[in-house]
Amino acid sequence: MHYGWDDINFETKTLTVRRNVLYIPKVGIVEKTPKTETSIRTLTMPDKLINILKEYKVWQDKERLKYGYKNTGKLFTNWTGEDKNILIPDTVSNWFSVFISRNGFKQVHFHSLRHANISILVAKGIDPKVISKRAGHSSFDITLEIYAKEEEEQDIIAAKRLDEALA
C-alpha cells in the first residue's frame, strides 16, 4: 500500500504497480521493484474507486495545508514532516483491522481483499488470463491453481442452475 499519487492516472482511470515496500528489522523500510516482470502492471480501476480516490486526495491536500505537513506524494503517509515518512507496511493493515472492528465486520486480513477481488472476477466470468494479469501472477497456471476452488464452486452453481432450468 505504498502507492504514490503518480501511480494513479485519473484520466485513464489506471493504477500502475511498480514497487514493493518491505520493512526489514535493523534496516528499516526498503523500496524494491516487484519480484517478477509480470508483477509490474497497469490496472484499470472501477469508477467508484476513482471517485473515492479523488475525494481522498482533496481531503489529504486540505489536511496537509491546514497542518503544514510535507507533501510526500504518497496515498498513505506518516505526517511527521520528515523525509522518510513512508509507512511501515503493516500500518495500513492495522488501520484496516481497526476499521473492521469499529464497523462490526468479520475480522479478515487486509490481504484478503486481494483474494476477494480475484474471486469476484472469477465468479463474474472474467477471462482467467485477464485475472492473472491483474493479479500480477507470473503464469496463468498459478492463478488457476490458487483459485481452482472458486471454479469448483461455480461448477456446483452451474449444476443447480441446470436443475432449475430443467424443472
GIMO-V737400 format. One record per residue. SS is DSSP state (h for helix, s for strand, l for the rest). PSI is psi in whole degrees, 0 to 359 (* if undefined). D_LAST is the distance of its C-alpha to the last C-alpha in Angstrom with 1 decimal. Layout:
SS:PSI:D_LAST + SS:PSI:D_LAST
This chain:
l:38:49.0 + l:44:52.4 + l:146:51.4 + s:163:54.1 + h:336:53.8 + h:351:54.9 + h:348:51.6 + s:130:49.7 + s:107:49.9 + l:332:48.8 + l:314:49.1 + l:355:46.7 + l:45:44.7 + s:156:45.2 + s:129:46.2 + s:123:48.3 + s:116:48.2 + l:2:51.6 + l:155:52.9 + s:145:52.3 + s:129:54.4 + s:150:55.4 + s:121:57.5 + s:118:59.9 + l:140:62.1 + l:355:65.8 + l:315:65.0 + s:207:62.9 + s:130:60.3 + s:128:59.8 + s:127:58.0 + s:164:56.8 + l:152:54.8 + l:160:51.4 + l:335:51.2 + l:160:49.6 + h:323:49.8 + h:345:46.1 + h:336:46.5 + l:117:48.6 + s:163:46.1 + s:127:45.5 + s:137:42.2 + s:133:41.0 + l:149:40.4 + l:151:38.0 + h:320:39.8 + h:318:39.3 + h:319:41.2 + h:315:43.9 + h:319:44.5 + h:316:44.8 + h:322:47.2 + h:314:49.3 + h:318:49.6 + h:319:50.5 + h:317:53.1 + h:313:54.8 + h:313:54.8 + h:317:56.2 + h:319:58.9 + h:315:60.0 + h:318:60.2 + h:314:62.1 + h:321:64.6 + h:318:64.9 + h:359:65.8 + l:27:67.5 + l:155:65.2 + l:141:65.3 + l:109:62.8 + l:342:61.1 + l:3:58.6 + s:153:55.9 + l:319:52.8 + l:129:53.6 + s:164:57.2 + l:139:59.8 + l:51:62.1 + l:341:65.2 + l:2:66.9 + l:162:67.6 + l:325:67.0 + l:67:64.7 + l:33:62.1 + s:137:59.1 + l:147:56.9 + l:134:56.4 + l:327:52.9 + h:348:51.8 + h:311:52.8 + h:322:49.7 + h:319:47.6 + h:319:49.6 + h:317:49.3 + h:317:45.5 + h:318:45.6 + h:317:47.7 + h:314:45.3 + h:312:42.3 + h:313:44.3 + h:331:45.6 + l:8:42.3 + l:22:40.5 + l:160:38.1 + l:134:37.1 + l:121:39.9 + l:159:39.2 + l:150:41.6 + l:320:42.4 + l:339:41.4 + h:336:37.8 + h:324:37.5 + h:314:37.9 + h:321:35.0 + h:317:32.8 + h:310:33.7 + h:319:32.8 + h:321:29.5 + h:317:28.5 + h:320:29.3 + h:311:27.3 + h:329:24.2 + l:2:24.8 + l:21:24.9 + l:142:28.6 + l:125:30.2 + h:330:31.5 + h:323:34.9 + h:317:35.3 + h:315:34.3 + h:317:36.8 + h:315:39.5 + h:324:38.9 + h:342:39.1 + l:19:42.3 + l:146:41.3 + l:341:43.6 + l:155:40.8 + h:323:37.1 + h:324:36.7 + h:315:37.9 + h:314:35.2 + h:321:32.5 + h:315:34.0 + h:321:34.4 + l:21:30.9 + h:326:28.9 + h:328:27.3 + h:323:25.8 + h:319:24.4 + h:319:22.9 + h:320:21.4 + h:327:19.9 + h:319:18.4 + h:316:16.7 + h:319:15.3 + h:318:14.3 + h:319:12.3 + h:320:10.5 + h:323:9.9 + h:319:8.5 + h:314:6.1 + h:317:5.2 + h:328:5.6 + h:355:3.8 + l:*:0.0
